[in-house]
């Protein structure tokens, strides 16, 4: 049986109006409900998250409803932390996924790997799935970037509970590829998938690590999505700017859903 692929749309700080947000959500939901092999998650800015929450009645549960994710979360459960949002607050309104450790968050707020690890732990404690973003800033010919990725994974999971591995997704997004003209080659992506699984196996054991989904992000669009998944052998994609480009994102979802890979 084919495992469902995972597509996460990270809207970042877009769009600028409620009208636009509702339009993107509506079009995304309309497409997602027709998909057979794909789980679709959208991570809007905090004010727009309620529009992405699945509104399901007891009598009618929509097939393949879009799932809501958050772009960030705070490490603590509550208290005097002005401007922050806790994992329990997000979970209580219906958020099921949360990005942690995105390179832009690390840069904007100077998040440390320990901060990221605490956020991931907070997310799963609140019954959400943590989407851990990792990736090197630059590539070198000596392979030192592999050490960077390995150390980042280990440090970003230092307080993450092993029992919660079923609530973990790894999103590999090399910083140098974000916003670039082209994504990594599928062959290079596949090499990183193998490496990441090896690192996870070293931490948690092979049996546990093999079940953790690994996504790719970085200059993804509907033109390269199929090759990245089929040849790169990732479990899905973390999509940035293309996720708020309605025609492009809809086409990407259809393209990905047409891929039938036995896992």
C-alpha positions as a printed Julia matrix, in Angstrom:
263×3 Matrix{Float64}:
   0.0    0.0     0.0
   1.26   3.47   -0.87
   1.97   5.71    2.11
   0.43   9.15    1.82
   2.82  11.91    0.85
   2.92  15.03    3.01
   2.8   18.54    1.58
   3.23  21.44    4.0
   2.59  24.98    2.81
   4.53  27.55    4.83
   2.89  30.88    4.07
   5.48  32.84    6.05
   4.2   36.44    6.54
   1.75  36.23    3.64
  -0.82  37.26    2.48
  -1.66  40.74    3.73
  -5.46  40.56    3.99
  -8.17  38.3     5.37
  -9.79  38.2     1.93
  -6.64  36.82    0.34
  -6.12  34.29    3.13
  -9.66  32.97    2.79
  -9.22  32.68   -0.97
  -6.01  30.63   -0.66
  -7.55  28.37    1.99
 -10.7   27.79   -0.05
  -8.81  26.85   -3.21
  -6.41  24.63   -1.28
  -9.24  22.82    0.51
 -11.15  22.32   -2.72
  -8.13  20.61   -4.27
  -7.11  18.64   -1.17
 -10.54  17.01   -0.84
 -10.02  15.39   -4.25
  -6.61  13.92   -3.47
  -6.13  10.22   -2.76
  -2.45   9.87   -1.83
  -1.57  13.19   -0.22
  -1.97  14.86    3.16
  -2.06  18.66    2.89
  -1.05  20.94    5.77
  -1.05  24.73    5.67
   0.85  26.98    8.08
  -0.55  30.52    7.82
   0.42  33.5     9.99
  -1.24  33.31   13.43
  -4.2   35.64   12.6
  -5.23  33.44    9.67
  -4.92  30.03   11.32
  -8.65  29.85   12.27
  -9.55  29.88    8.56
  -7.5   26.7     8.08
  -9.02  24.76   10.98
 -11.15  21.87    9.78
 -14.79  22.57   10.56
 -16.32  19.11   10.73
 -19.69  18.18   12.12
 -20.4   14.87   13.82
 -22.62  13.86   10.92
 -20.32  14.81    8.08
 -16.55  14.5     8.06
 -15.05  15.84    4.87
 -12.63  13.56    3.07
  -8.99  14.65    3.07
  -9.63  17.94    4.83
  -6.68  20.34    4.92
  -4.88  20.23    8.27
  -3.78  23.35   10.12
  -0.23  24.03   11.2
   1.55  26.88   12.97
   4.81  28.51   11.96
   6.1   28.85   15.49
   5.38  28.06   19.14
   6.79  29.06   22.51
   8.74  26.75   24.81
   6.59  27.33   27.91
   3.01  26.24   28.57
   1.86  29.63   29.9
   2.79  32.64   31.97
   4.11  36.19   31.64
   5.47  35.89   28.09
   4.01  38.83   26.17
   3.65  38.19   22.48
   4.19  34.44   22.64
   1.77  31.6    21.86
   1.85  28.27   23.69
   1.51  24.8    22.22
  -1.61  24.1    24.29
  -3.28  27.27   23.01
  -2.61  26.21   19.43
  -3.72  22.64   20.01
  -6.91  23.77   21.71
  -8.12  25.63   18.63
  -7.42  22.65   16.36
  -3.82  23.1    15.18
  -2.28  19.68   14.53
   1.22  20.52   13.27
   3.88  23.05   14.18
   7.08  24.12   12.43
  10.06  24.4    14.75
  13.59  25.52   13.95
  12.9   27.1    10.58
  16.04  28.89    9.39
  14.21  32.22    9.31
  13.08  31.81   12.92
  16.6   30.85   13.95
  17.92  34.0    12.25
  15.19  36.44   13.33
  15.05  35.42   16.98
  18.52  33.93   17.38
  16.96  30.6    18.37
  19.45  28.07   19.66
  19.22  24.35   19.01
  18.13  23.93   22.64
  15.3   26.45   22.08
  14.21  24.47   19.04
  14.35  21.2    20.96
  12.2   22.64   23.76
   9.67  23.9    21.22
   9.48  20.48   19.57
   8.97  18.84   22.96
   6.27  21.38   23.86
   4.45  20.72   20.58
   4.24  16.95   21.04
   3.3   17.32   24.7
   0.27  19.27   23.45
  -0.58  16.42   21.04
   0.68  18.18   17.93
   3.2   16.88   15.41
   6.5   18.77   15.42
   8.0   19.55   12.01
  11.7   20.01   12.72
  13.41  22.16   10.08
  17.11  21.55    9.49
  19.63  22.48    6.83
  23.11  23.8     6.22
  23.91  27.39    5.22
  26.55  26.48    2.65
  27.94  23.45    0.83
  31.6   22.52    0.59
  33.63  19.97   -1.34
  35.0   18.33    1.8
  31.64  17.2     3.14
  31.83  19.34    6.26
  28.2   20.31    5.73
  27.29  16.77    6.74
  28.77  17.4    10.17
  26.73  20.59   10.4
  23.5   18.76    9.58
  24.29  15.88   11.94
  25.1   18.19   14.83
  21.99  20.3    14.19
  19.72  17.25   14.23
  21.21  15.87   17.43
  21.15  19.22   19.24
  17.63  20.06   18.05
  16.34  16.76   19.46
  18.28  16.81   22.72
  15.18  17.06   24.93
  12.74  15.5    22.48
  11.13  12.39   24.0
  11.78   9.13   22.12
   8.23   7.99   22.89
   6.98  10.85   20.68
   8.83   9.87   17.49
   5.47   9.16   15.9
   4.78  12.89   16.21
   7.98  14.01   14.48
   8.61  15.06   10.89
  12.02  16.17    9.62
  12.0   18.92    6.99
  15.38  19.17    5.3
  15.64  22.67    3.82
  19.21  23.71    2.92
  19.38  27.44    3.53
  21.38  28.09    0.37
  18.56  26.59   -1.73
  15.77  28.74   -0.23
  14.68  31.28   -2.83
  17.27  30.01   -5.3
  16.62  29.59   -9.02
  16.71  25.81   -8.7
  16.24  23.17   -6.03
  18.83  20.56   -5.14
  19.11  17.72   -7.6
  17.01  14.67   -6.73
  20.2   12.57   -6.48
  21.7   14.95   -3.91
  18.43  15.01   -1.98
  18.35  11.21   -1.88
  21.86  11.16   -0.44
  20.74  13.53    2.33
  17.69  11.4     3.08
  19.94   8.39    3.63
  22.27  10.47    5.79
  19.45  11.9     7.93
  18.01   8.42    8.5
  21.48   7.28    9.56
  21.73  10.12   12.09
  18.27   9.36   13.46
  19.19   5.68   13.68
  22.27   6.54   15.7
  20.06   8.44   18.15
  16.95   6.29   18.37
  17.75   2.99   16.7
  17.01   1.91   13.16
  13.54   0.5    13.75
  12.25   3.74   15.29
  14.09   6.1    12.93
  12.89   4.55    9.7
   9.3    5.6    10.44
  10.1    9.33   10.76
   8.94  11.12    7.57
  11.55  13.26    5.82
  10.47  16.18    3.66
  12.46  18.42    1.34
  12.12  22.2     1.07
  13.93  24.82   -0.97
  12.78  26.28   -4.32
  10.05  23.67   -4.74
   7.39  24.16   -7.43
   5.0   22.09   -9.53
   7.67  21.6   -12.2
  10.22  19.85   -9.98
   7.98  18.32   -7.3
   7.5   14.93   -8.97
  11.22  14.28   -9.52
  12.12  15.44   -6.01
   9.68  12.95   -4.47
  10.12  10.04   -6.87
  13.89  10.25   -7.38
  14.85  12.07   -4.19
  12.8    9.5    -2.25
  11.42  11.96    0.27
   8.08  11.54    2.01
   6.85  14.96    0.95
   7.65  18.63    0.59
   7.85  21.81    2.63
   6.69  24.5     0.22
   7.33  28.19    0.85
   6.47  30.96   -1.59
   4.68  28.6    -3.99
   2.13  27.72   -1.28
   0.48  31.16   -1.56
   0.58  31.11   -5.35
  -2.8   29.44   -5.8
  -2.48  28.17   -9.41
   1.04  26.88   -8.81
   0.23  25.22   -5.48
  -2.9   23.56   -6.83
  -0.91  22.17   -9.74
   1.81  20.99   -7.35
  -0.74  19.12   -5.22
  -2.23  17.4    -8.25
   1.21  16.49   -9.56
   2.32  15.0    -6.26
  -0.92  13.08   -5.79
  -0.45  11.41   -9.19
   2.77   9.77   -7.93
   2.19   6.23   -6.74
   5.23   4.95   -4.82
   5.01   1.8    -2.75
   6.57   2.33    0.68
